[in-house]
Amino acid sequence: MKRLIDFLGRICTDLLAGRALLHPILLTAAFLMAKFGTIYLTRIAILGREYHRGNFGGELFYISFDFTANAYFIALCLHLLLDGTIKRTLAPLRAALALLIVAACILGYLNADEHYQKESAMFYFFAGSLIAICIYLSVEAIKFKRFLPTICALAYVLSYVFCVWIYFQIPLKSLYVIRALFFLCPLAWAFYFKYEFQKSLAKDAASNDEILNSANGDEISESKARTES
């Protein structure tokens, strides 16, 4: 029991300190719960069980939903990975991008046929979200002078296209393969970001040790100089 309490305590400490990337399984589980919960609420509360998707098609809708949800997950992981100062310096940008997404939803609702206003608003939400994510990742890449956000975005698009190709190539579109991809793909990304985060922590620790050793060396030199004088 004590070990379990200590383990849960370490998890809470990491989460409060912004080190959620150190727990990829927990992070992935929270994401999947949020994603499937949103799908359920969308189907029941927003669109309704009897909602007819003849204008766009069910497959296109759920692929767009899944692609956008996973993009949010990767953007969040990149946000947690990069320097903490981004939480303050990019706050105005995040507010502007949130307004962009809201405006896209309103535009989609007003421009659609009266029978498909809900679905159109959702598609505009997907499009607005992806545009906002691309802008945010581009600003991150420029601000921190790192290609990682761009590389991750490109890798995600290519991997998702490959997964969709697998989906349409499988006879009868096996649900077992689709379910495996639902779970394994975000988990693989989470473990990758854990690896990058651990490298970042090790680099910061080494940098702090160098600064400490340099400061101790200066103190020793000053002490020797005072003794000799």
PyMOL commands that set and color helices and strands:
alter all, ss='L'
color gray80, all
select helices_A, chain A and resi 2-16+20-22+24-46+58-81+86-89+91-111+117-144+148-169+171-173+175-228
alter helices_A, ss='H'
color red, helices_A
deselect
rebuild
show_as cartoon
